[in-house]
Amino acid sequence: MGRNASAWLAAALASSGWAQGAETALRLCVDARPHPPYVLLDREGTAQILVRMAAARAGMQVEYYHAPAARCAEEIRLNLAQGYPATGFSPRAKAFCTFPMEGDDPDPKRATGLLRLMLYRRAGDPADWDGKRLSNVSGKVLSSRGAVLMRERLQALGLETDDGAADLETNFAKLLARRGDVALGYENDGQQLLARAPFAGKIEALPVAFANEYHYLCLSHQFRDANPAQATALWNAIARTAGSAEYRAAIRGIK
């Protein structure tokens, strides 16, 4: 960044009350359930580290706190939190937070992670997904409470959902109890569950991924509208940080 650009950014941050070195930090809500490797509870996951490092590049600080996903969404809508570090882009998410856009679509170069959504069935069952249609399934598809993106994806295909469970582990238990034929969840979450009892050998992922989803740092409308230069600087810093050797070193070994 040249001297003039640096001076412009510093002036923009100072005028918004977020000057470099200020004590105020962006307050970011994170799901109370872990989504490895992106969001963790006992330490920071890859998305949390990426946003923190990018914020430092942009002369900002962040602080994380954990809450259920539905509460995070409501607190971002009210600007009690200024954002979430790993949010999928959807019409409902756009209602309570803003994304780094490139035209009408979010910019994948400024994403904080790429997640695969997978469908799971009881081992040996005929339920199938060909990338467009779900077959040999009766009843609703199991998804997690507060998982807005999953529900919207399923509803767009005309599929009914049961999102009464708090997480994928509970939905796996519902599969074993034959309270559903398929469950939708993130691949990283599912892989860990499939490796341990009581699910090992009894539940399997369908071969074709349901969807590949980029996730982003979403920022509250209030914060972005009051600090457009800072929001853009932070999103741009995410793209630069994601390709850096420092970031790769910082996330080494996180699974």
Backbone bond lengths (Angstrom), bond angles and torsions (degrees), N, CA, C in turn:
res aa  C-N    CA-C-N  psi(-1)  N-CA   C-N-CA  omega(-1)  CA-C   N-CA-C  phi
1 M - - - 1.455 - - 1.523 108.85 -
2 G 1.340 116.90 129.11 1.450 120.75 -178.74 1.513 112.27 -73.26
3 R 1.373 114.97 170.30 1.460 119.81 -176.30 1.523 111.27 -61.81
4 N 1.352 117.52 -42.43 1.462 119.97 -178.42 1.517 111.56 -65.48
5 A 1.362 115.65 -41.10 1.466 119.25 179.24 1.511 110.99 -65.99
6 S 1.340 117.05 -39.93 1.459 120.82 178.82 1.519 110.87 -63.50
7 A 1.340 116.61 -42.05 1.456 120.25 179.17 1.517 111.12 -64.69
8 W 1.353 116.13 -39.74 1.459 119.96 178.63 1.513 111.19 -63.37
9 L 1.346 117.01 -43.33 1.457 120.36 -179.71 1.520 110.55 -65.07
10 A 1.327 117.13 -43.76 1.470 119.89 179.76 1.519 110.72 -60.88
11 A 1.334 116.34 -41.22 1.460 119.70 179.72 1.519 110.98 -65.84
12 A 1.347 116.20 -39.48 1.463 120.07 -179.97 1.517 111.00 -64.82
13 L 1.340 116.14 -42.69 1.462 119.70 179.51 1.514 110.60 -66.68
14 A 1.326 117.21 -40.93 1.460 120.10 -179.15 1.517 110.92 -63.46
15 S 1.335 117.29 -41.58 1.454 120.21 -177.86 1.508 111.84 -67.71
16 S 1.351 117.96 -23.87 1.456 120.49 -179.42 1.513 112.29 -92.58
17 G 1.332 117.21 0.44 1.453 119.25 -179.76 1.511 113.58 85.84
18 W 1.342 116.79 10.37 1.460 120.58 -177.09 1.528 109.81 -121.28
19 A 1.323 117.78 41.75 1.457 121.26 -177.62 1.515 110.87 -63.75
20 Q 1.320 116.13 150.50 1.451 121.77 178.39 1.529 109.25 -55.24
21 G 1.327 114.72 132.78 1.445 120.48 -179.76 1.516 112.70 90.16
22 A 1.354 118.31 -4.68 1.455 120.02 178.27 1.515 109.91 -67.07
23 E 1.335 115.31 153.47 1.455 119.94 -177.05 1.524 111.75 -75.45
24 T 1.345 116.97 -27.62 1.451 120.38 -176.25 1.527 110.53 -65.78
25 A 1.347 115.16 135.58 1.463 120.37 179.13 1.518 109.32 -120.74
26 L 1.331 115.77 150.50 1.452 119.90 171.70 1.521 108.42 -65.06
27 R 1.318 116.45 130.78 1.463 122.05 -179.94 1.524 107.15 -98.05
28 L 1.327 117.17 112.79 1.456 122.29 -175.01 1.521 110.01 -113.87
29 C 1.323 115.90 126.77 1.462 122.02 178.67 1.524 109.61 -85.47
30 V 1.320 116.55 139.72 1.462 123.36 -179.64 1.529 108.13 -129.96
31 D 1.318 116.03 139.89 1.463 121.05 -179.08 1.527 111.56 -52.23
32 A 1.321 116.24 140.80 1.461 121.71 178.69 1.523 111.93 -72.44
33 R 1.332 117.14 -9.34 1.463 121.79 174.66 1.525 108.73 -106.11
34 P 1.322 118.34 139.67 1.469 119.72 179.80 1.524 111.76 -72.98
35 H 1.314 116.34 147.37 1.469 123.14 173.14 1.532 107.28 -131.57
36 P 1.337 115.69 76.37 1.468 119.18 -175.03 1.523 111.11 -64.67
37 P 1.326 117.49 147.06 1.468 126.90 -0.43 1.528 113.08 -90.78
38 Y 1.349 117.38 5.85 1.465 120.43 -167.94 1.528 112.64 -79.95
39 V 1.327 116.23 -43.82 1.461 122.42 -178.73 1.517 108.46 -129.33
40 L 1.320 117.15 123.38 1.461 122.70 -179.81 1.524 109.24 -124.56
41 L 1.331 116.04 167.07 1.457 121.25 -179.18 1.523 112.64 -104.53
42 D 1.337 117.05 -43.36 1.459 120.19 -175.16 1.531 112.18 -80.55
43 R 1.309 116.86 -15.30 1.466 123.55 174.98 1.521 107.06 -158.27
44 E 1.311 117.05 178.02 1.454 119.58 -178.82 1.526 111.12 -81.41
45 G 1.333 115.85 137.62 1.448 121.59 174.94 1.519 111.11 -85.09
46 T 1.325 115.79 -178.55 1.466 119.97 -173.38 1.530 113.11 -62.81
47 A 1.345 117.96 -38.82 1.462 119.91 178.93 1.526 110.71 -68.75
48 Q 1.326 116.36 -39.28 1.464 119.73 178.71 1.530 111.32 -64.03
49 I 1.329 116.36 -42.52 1.463 120.50 178.64 1.527 110.26 -65.06
50 L 1.332 116.35 -43.20 1.468 120.48 -179.35 1.523 110.88 -59.32
51 V 1.322 117.35 -46.50 1.462 120.23 -178.13 1.528 110.51 -67.38
52 R 1.332 117.61 -40.33 1.459 120.03 179.34 1.533 110.76 -62.76
53 M 1.343 117.23 -44.69 1.458 120.50 -179.61 1.522 111.10 -67.03
54 A 1.335 117.17 -38.69 1.461 120.91 178.59 1.524 110.33 -66.04
55 A 1.324 116.32 -40.42 1.462 119.94 178.74 1.526 110.69 -60.52
56 A 1.333 116.75 -41.30 1.469 120.21 178.42 1.524 110.35 -61.48
57 R 1.326 116.98 -39.57 1.466 120.39 177.70 1.526 111.40 -62.59
58 A 1.340 115.35 -33.03 1.463 120.29 -177.86 1.525 111.94 -91.23
59 G 1.343 116.86 9.05 1.453 120.60 177.99 1.505 114.08 74.36
60 M 1.348 116.57 31.73 1.453 121.70 -176.44 1.523 110.03 -128.20
61 Q 1.318 115.21 168.51 1.454 122.32 174.76 1.519 108.68 -125.24
62 V 1.338 116.41 153.65 1.461 120.87 174.73 1.521 108.94 -130.02
63 E 1.316 115.21 152.72 1.456 121.04 170.40 1.527 107.60 -133.60
64 Y 1.318 115.86 136.65 1.460 121.70 -177.32 1.528 110.28 -104.66
65 Y 1.326 115.30 146.51 1.459 120.26 167.28 1.520 107.86 -141.92
66 H 1.323 116.79 155.28 1.467 121.77 -174.06 1.521 111.27 -105.17
67 A 1.326 115.80 139.40 1.458 122.85 176.34 1.530 107.74 -156.76
68 P 1.339 118.77 160.12 1.469 119.74 174.79 1.525 110.47 -55.87
69 A 1.343 115.65 147.93 1.466 120.35 -173.93 1.527 112.53 -55.87
70 A 1.337 117.28 -40.64 1.465 119.68 -179.01 1.527 110.78 -64.19
71 R 1.326 117.01 -36.95 1.465 119.55 178.80 1.527 110.38 -71.12
72 C 1.336 116.91 -38.25 1.469 119.31 175.13 1.524 110.40 -55.41
73 A 1.337 116.29 -46.82 1.463 120.16 -178.51 1.521 111.00 -59.38
74 E 1.328 117.15 -44.09 1.455 120.59 -178.97 1.528 111.47 -67.54
75 E 1.331 117.66 -39.33 1.453 119.99 -178.85 1.526 111.65 -71.62
76 I 1.337 117.41 -30.60 1.468 119.83 173.49 1.526 109.67 -69.55
77 R 1.324 116.86 -40.53 1.469 120.04 177.94 1.519 110.92 -57.85
78 L 1.331 116.87 -37.63 1.461 121.79 -178.96 1.530 112.31 -88.46
79 N 1.338 117.24 -1.05 1.464 123.56 -176.90 1.527 112.57 64.13
80 L 1.329 117.31 22.25 1.458 120.48 170.04 1.528 109.07 -72.46
81 A 1.316 115.69 -28.98 1.464 123.15 166.51 1.518 106.48 -119.78
82 Q 1.335 116.01 148.29 1.469 119.03 -178.01 1.526 112.89 -93.05
83 G 1.347 117.75 -3.33 1.445 117.21 178.37 1.509 113.49 170.20
84 Y 1.333 113.83 -175.34 1.461 123.81 -179.74 1.527 106.14 -140.45
85 P 1.349 119.20 136.08 1.466 119.37 -169.89 1.525 115.75 -78.92
86 A 1.330 119.15 -12.93 1.470 119.50 -175.48 1.523 109.70 -149.46
87 T 1.332 115.90 82.66 1.459 122.28 -175.82 1.521 110.07 -116.98
88 G 1.334 116.94 133.29 1.450 121.07 173.69 1.523 110.75 -75.65
89 F 1.316 115.86 146.07 1.471 121.63 -178.10 1.525 109.29 -81.08
90 S 1.328 116.36 126.99 1.458 121.57 178.22 1.516 108.69 -158.09
91 P 1.332 118.03 160.74 1.464 119.48 178.54 1.524 112.63 -56.48
92 R 1.314 117.94 -40.05 1.465 119.06 -179.11 1.530 110.83 -69.18
93 A 1.326 116.59 -40.27 1.464 118.49 178.27 1.526 110.38 -63.23
94 K 1.331 118.03 -37.65 1.467 121.29 178.65 1.530 111.61 -60.72
95 A 1.325 117.19 -24.43 1.461 119.85 -178.73 1.518 112.16 -70.36
96 F 1.348 116.93 -27.23 1.465 117.63 -177.78 1.528 113.52 -116.23
97 C 1.344 118.75 -8.00 1.455 118.35 176.97 1.523 110.73 -153.65
98 T 1.325 115.65 168.26 1.457 122.07 -174.95 1.524 110.07 -114.81
99 F 1.329 115.61 155.89 1.456 122.57 -173.81 1.531 110.30 -125.47
100 P 1.343 117.50 159.88 1.468 120.11 174.17 1.528 109.46 -74.50
101 M 1.298 116.83 107.57 1.465 120.85 -170.80 1.525 112.06 -100.02
102 E 1.322 114.56 150.81 1.458 123.98 170.74 1.520 105.07 -127.81
103 G 1.330 116.88 92.68 1.454 120.20 -171.04 1.521 109.73 73.40
104 D 1.325 115.62 -128.21 1.471 120.53 -177.98 1.519 113.10 -90.74
105 D 1.317 117.49 -2.56 1.457 120.99 -175.28 1.527 111.14 -123.08
106 P 1.335 117.07 153.45 1.465 118.92 175.13 1.519 110.41 -66.69
107 D 1.324 115.79 150.69 1.465 122.86 -174.59 1.526 109.99 -90.50
108 P 1.340 119.19 108.33 1.464 119.96 -177.36 1.522 114.16 -63.15
109 K 1.335 118.01 -20.17 1.469 119.84 177.92 1.531 110.72 -66.62
110 R 1.338 116.27 -21.11 1.460 120.42 -179.00 1.530 111.78 -108.78
111 A 1.323 116.29 24.27 1.468 121.30 177.93 1.528 110.39 -78.42
112 T 1.327 115.25 158.26 1.465 120.63 176.00 1.528 112.02 -103.81
113 G 1.331 117.43 -0.91 1.458 119.47 177.25 1.513 110.76 177.36
114 L 1.320 116.50 158.78 1.467 123.50 174.60 1.516 107.49 -122.61
115 L 1.317 116.20 116.05 1.457 121.42 -176.16 1.514 110.41 -114.26
116 R 1.330 115.10 146.71 1.458 120.30 174.63 1.519 108.86 -105.38
117 L 1.336 115.38 130.04 1.454 121.34 172.64 1.524 108.70 -91.97
118 M 1.322 116.13 130.06 1.459 121.23 -178.01 1.523 110.07 -123.23
119 L 1.333 115.46 150.59 1.458 122.12 171.14 1.521 108.86 -98.92
120 Y 1.319 116.60 142.95 1.464 122.71 -177.85 1.527 109.60 -125.28
121 R 1.333 114.93 145.99 1.472 121.19 179.95 1.521 108.80 -137.52
122 R 1.324 116.11 168.58 1.468 119.57 170.40 1.530 108.30 -66.30
123 A 1.303 117.20 138.66 1.471 121.72 -177.14 1.524 110.16 -55.13
124 G 1.335 115.45 127.32 1.458 120.91 177.56 1.511 114.97 89.01
125 D 1.328 118.09 -9.19 1.463 120.54 179.26 1.528 110.48 -70.63
126 P 1.356 117.75 157.65 1.472 120.34 -175.29 1.530 114.68 -84.58
127 A 1.317 119.14 -5.91 1.472 120.09 -179.49 1.527 109.57 -51.86
128 D 1.359 116.21 135.87 1.466 119.06 -175.03 1.522 110.57 -146.45
129 W 1.325 114.35 154.73 1.463 123.48 178.37 1.516 107.76 -135.79
130 D 1.352 117.29 123.44 1.467 120.83 -177.32 1.523 112.53 -101.61
131 G 1.317 116.80 10.95 1.452 121.28 -176.86 1.512 113.02 99.20
132 K 1.348 115.82 -15.32 1.465 120.25 179.22 1.521 112.66 -131.77
133 R 1.348 115.22 -34.98 1.460 119.13 -175.08 1.519 110.89 -132.14
134 L 1.332 114.68 144.64 1.453 122.46 175.02 1.515 107.52 -100.71
135 S 1.328 116.94 130.32 1.468 120.98 -176.56 1.521 110.86 -128.42
136 N 1.323 114.79 161.61 1.467 123.18 178.44 1.528 111.86 58.04
137 V 1.313 114.54 40.69 1.467 120.98 179.54 1.520 108.45 -129.79
138 S 1.308 115.91 131.03 1.467 120.70 173.83 1.527 107.89 -115.13
139 G 1.300 116.48 141.31 1.454 119.69 178.60 1.517 112.78 87.72
140 K 1.322 114.68 -163.42 1.460 121.40 -172.77 1.527 111.55 -89.53
141 V 1.331 115.14 154.72 1.466 121.58 174.22 1.526 108.03 -85.48
142 L 1.326 116.98 131.74 1.452 121.67 -179.06 1.530 109.84 -79.35
143 S 1.329 117.05 127.78 1.468 122.10 172.61 1.519 107.63 -137.87
144 S 1.325 116.48 173.94 1.463 120.89 -173.00 1.521 111.84 -92.87
145 R 1.306 115.22 145.34 1.463 121.73 177.37 1.529 110.21 -60.02
146 G 1.324 116.27 131.92 1.464 120.99 179.64 1.519 113.90 85.60
147 A 1.348 118.28 -4.67 1.469 121.22 -179.53 1.530 108.36 -85.12
148 V 1.325 115.19 81.48 1.460 121.72 -172.69 1.518 111.72 -60.39
149 L 1.320 116.22 -46.41 1.459 120.99 -175.93 1.520 111.15 -61.26
150 M 1.331 117.43 -42.50 1.460 120.60 179.63 1.528 110.46 -61.64
151 R 1.327 115.91 -48.21 1.466 119.56 -178.18 1.522 111.39 -61.26
152 E 1.328 117.34 -41.69 1.463 119.83 -179.45 1.522 111.31 -65.72
153 R 1.331 116.63 -39.96 1.467 120.67 178.01 1.529 110.93 -60.88
154 L 1.321 115.67 -45.23 1.469 120.39 -178.23 1.527 110.65 -67.24
155 Q 1.315 116.55 -43.95 1.458 119.96 -178.81 1.517 111.83 -65.93
156 A 1.343 117.49 -32.53 1.463 120.88 177.83 1.522 111.62 -63.52
157 L 1.332 116.38 -24.79 1.466 121.77 177.90 1.521 111.95 -92.67
158 G 1.330 115.86 4.29 1.457 119.74 -179.85 1.515 113.90 78.54
159 L 1.335 117.15 18.67 1.463 121.00 -177.90 1.523 109.93 -97.44
160 E 1.322 115.50 139.43 1.457 120.31 175.94 1.519 109.66 -82.54
161 T 1.334 115.54 147.33 1.461 119.65 -177.34 1.528 111.00 -121.75
162 D 1.320 114.24 151.10 1.459 122.84 169.76 1.520 105.54 -119.36
163 D 1.330 116.69 102.85 1.463 120.04 -177.51 1.532 110.77 -113.29
164 G 1.314 115.28 37.97 1.457 120.07 179.29 1.511 113.98 -78.36
165 A 1.339 117.82 -19.15 1.464 121.29 -177.79 1.520 111.24 -82.33
166 A 1.329 115.46 149.89 1.460 120.18 -177.81 1.516 112.61 -75.69
167 D 1.341 118.57 -27.54 1.460 120.35 -173.08 1.521 110.37 -158.85
168 L 1.339 115.43 175.87 1.461 121.18 -177.54 1.522 111.26 -67.12
169 E 1.305 118.09 -34.54 1.470 120.49 178.86 1.525 110.88 -59.56
170 T 1.318 117.31 -42.55 1.462 120.75 177.36 1.515 110.80 -64.80
171 N 1.337 116.82 -38.00 1.466 119.18 178.65 1.525 111.89 -69.57
172 F 1.323 117.90 -32.99 1.468 119.45 173.12 1.529 110.25 -61.98
173 A 1.319 116.93 -41.43 1.467 120.29 177.06 1.527 110.46 -62.83
174 K 1.328 117.19 -37.42 1.466 120.71 177.28 1.530 110.85 -67.04
175 L 1.335 117.02 -35.31 1.468 119.33 175.50 1.534 110.43 -61.68
176 L 1.328 116.32 -46.82 1.468 119.61 -179.34 1.519 111.27 -63.92
177 A 1.331 116.95 -29.82 1.461 121.18 177.90 1.529 111.80 -85.23
178 R 1.337 117.02 4.86 1.467 124.45 179.62 1.529 111.81 59.13
179 R 1.316 114.56 39.69 1.459 120.47 175.11 1.528 110.65 -99.27
180 G 1.309 116.23 16.78 1.449 123.79 177.09 1.517 108.45 176.91
181 D 1.340 116.68 160.90 1.470 121.07 -179.93 1.516 112.49 -100.05
182 V 1.335 117.11 -31.03 1.466 120.84 179.52 1.526 109.37 -141.34
183 A 1.325 114.68 151.52 1.461 121.81 175.49 1.515 108.48 -128.04
184 L 1.316 116.40 143.66 1.461 122.07 179.61 1.526 109.45 -107.67
185 G 1.335 116.05 133.74 1.460 119.56 179.20 1.509 111.15 -163.61
186 Y 1.332 115.89 172.70 1.457 120.68 179.20 1.522 110.50 -76.02
187 E 1.319 115.51 141.23 1.459 121.29 -175.73 1.524 112.11 -57.96
188 N 1.324 117.44 -42.50 1.463 119.42 -177.96 1.523 111.90 -63.41
189 D 1.333 116.81 -38.01 1.458 120.44 176.55 1.527 109.83 -66.30
190 G 1.331 115.89 -45.76 1.456 120.38 -176.84 1.511 113.58 -64.53
191 Q 1.335 117.62 -40.06 1.462 120.41 -178.93 1.518 111.66 -59.14
192 Q 1.307 116.45 -40.70 1.463 119.46 -179.75 1.516 111.39 -67.21
193 L 1.334 116.80 -39.88 1.463 120.15 -179.45 1.522 111.66 -68.85
194 L 1.338 117.11 -37.93 1.462 120.82 -177.28 1.523 112.34 -67.63
195 A 1.319 116.55 -17.20 1.465 120.19 -177.11 1.521 113.05 -87.75
196 R 1.327 117.01 -2.70 1.467 117.69 -176.25 1.522 111.70 -135.68
197 A 1.335 114.28 162.36 1.463 121.31 177.81 1.534 108.69 -67.83
198 P 1.331 116.30 148.62 1.465 128.13 5.19 1.522 113.71 -94.78
199 F 1.354 117.46 16.03 1.459 120.00 -171.49 1.526 114.19 -97.07
200 A 1.333 118.21 -21.20 1.469 121.55 -176.09 1.524 110.05 -58.02
201 G 1.342 116.16 125.93 1.452 121.76 178.83 1.510 114.66 79.87
202 K 1.337 117.53 -6.79 1.468 120.79 -176.89 1.526 112.85 -111.41
203 I 1.315 116.48 -21.05 1.461 121.29 178.40 1.525 107.87 -130.02
204 E 1.330 116.53 144.77 1.460 120.54 -178.93 1.525 109.92 -140.19
205 A 1.320 115.20 156.10 1.462 120.86 175.73 1.520 109.42 -83.37
206 L 1.319 117.05 141.65 1.456 120.13 172.55 1.530 108.21 -67.28
207 P 1.338 118.18 147.78 1.474 120.29 -171.40 1.522 115.01 -63.12
208 V 1.332 118.02 -34.86 1.465 121.67 -175.16 1.525 109.15 -96.64
209 A 1.342 116.79 129.47 1.463 120.96 178.22 1.530 110.24 -61.98
210 F 1.327 116.12 142.01 1.462 120.56 178.02 1.530 110.08 -71.83
211 A 1.318 117.68 -40.57 1.466 121.56 179.61 1.515 109.59 -167.32
212 N 1.323 115.83 152.36 1.464 122.98 169.46 1.518 107.17 -107.44
213 E 1.321 116.67 124.50 1.453 120.66 -172.87 1.530 111.20 -125.97
214 Y 1.328 116.15 122.61 1.459 119.65 168.40 1.528 108.43 -75.96
215 H 1.318 115.57 141.80 1.459 121.68 174.43 1.524 109.11 -116.24
216 Y 1.330 114.85 151.39 1.458 121.45 -171.14 1.525 110.97 -134.04
217 L 1.334 115.19 160.36 1.451 119.74 164.13 1.519 106.60 -73.71
218 C 1.330 116.72 112.21 1.460 119.32 174.01 1.518 108.35 -95.59
219 L 1.305 116.53 142.78 1.462 123.28 -178.53 1.522 109.21 -120.37
220 S 1.313 116.35 144.31 1.461 120.25 -178.98 1.531 110.40 -59.63
221 H 1.323 115.97 149.37 1.464 119.95 177.24 1.527 110.87 -58.19
222 Q 1.335 116.01 -39.92 1.464 119.19 -177.75 1.522 111.46 -63.85
223 F 1.337 116.43 -43.85 1.458 118.66 -179.62 1.520 111.05 -66.31
224 R 1.332 117.35 -47.52 1.466 120.46 -178.72 1.522 111.09 -61.38
225 D 1.346 117.49 -42.34 1.460 120.18 -177.27 1.530 111.22 -67.53
226 A 1.333 116.97 -34.66 1.466 120.20 -179.51 1.521 112.15 -81.56
227 N 1.349 117.02 -22.79 1.468 121.13 -174.23 1.531 110.64 -136.84
228 P 1.341 118.24 59.40 1.465 119.10 -174.77 1.524 113.65 -61.89
229 A 1.325 117.53 -38.59 1.467 119.54 -179.32 1.517 110.75 -67.00
230 Q 1.317 116.62 -39.25 1.457 119.74 -179.40 1.522 111.29 -69.38
231 A 1.337 117.07 -41.17 1.462 120.46 178.18 1.527 110.48 -59.67
232 T 1.338 116.19 -45.33 1.465 119.98 179.68 1.522 111.02 -64.80
233 A 1.330 116.69 -41.04 1.464 120.02 179.24 1.523 111.20 -61.62
234 L 1.321 116.83 -39.77 1.463 120.44 -179.69 1.517 110.97 -68.04
235 W 1.330 117.43 -46.54 1.465 120.01 178.16 1.535 111.66 -61.42
236 N 1.315 117.02 -40.56 1.467 119.99 178.38 1.527 111.22 -66.06
237 A 1.333 116.01 -36.57 1.463 119.71 178.79 1.530 111.38 -66.44
238 I 1.322 117.30 -29.43 1.468 120.47 176.53 1.525 110.08 -61.78
239 A 1.337 116.78 -44.35 1.468 120.15 179.35 1.528 110.95 -61.70
240 R 1.333 117.35 -43.62 1.463 120.18 -179.45 1.532 111.00 -67.90
241 T 1.320 116.75 -40.76 1.461 120.49 -177.17 1.517 111.43 -68.19
242 A 1.327 117.87 -38.16 1.459 121.64 -176.86 1.525 112.09 -59.40
243 G 1.317 117.63 -28.83 1.456 121.06 -179.87 1.510 114.74 -95.00
244 S 1.321 116.95 6.67 1.461 120.00 -173.53 1.527 112.35 -89.36
245 A 1.324 115.35 151.92 1.470 120.63 176.12 1.524 110.85 -65.44
246 E 1.333 117.03 -32.98 1.462 120.59 -179.73 1.529 111.03 -63.19
247 Y 1.327 115.95 -41.72 1.468 118.94 179.29 1.523 110.81 -67.90
248 R 1.315 117.36 -44.11 1.473 119.87 179.12 1.529 110.85 -59.26
249 A 1.324 116.61 -38.65 1.461 119.68 178.02 1.519 111.00 -67.68
250 A 1.334 116.87 -37.77 1.461 120.87 -175.81 1.523 112.38 -68.72
251 I 1.343 117.90 -28.66 1.468 120.02 -176.61 1.535 111.65 -101.26
252 R 1.306 117.77 2.47 1.455 119.96 -178.24 1.539 109.58 -59.23
253 G 1.306 116.00 129.99 1.460 121.02 177.00 1.499 115.02 90.16
254 I 1.348 118.82 -7.05 1.465 120.83 178.62 1.522 109.08 -82.17
255 K 1.316 115.66 127.09 1.463 120.96 -178.05 1.523 109.88 -126.22
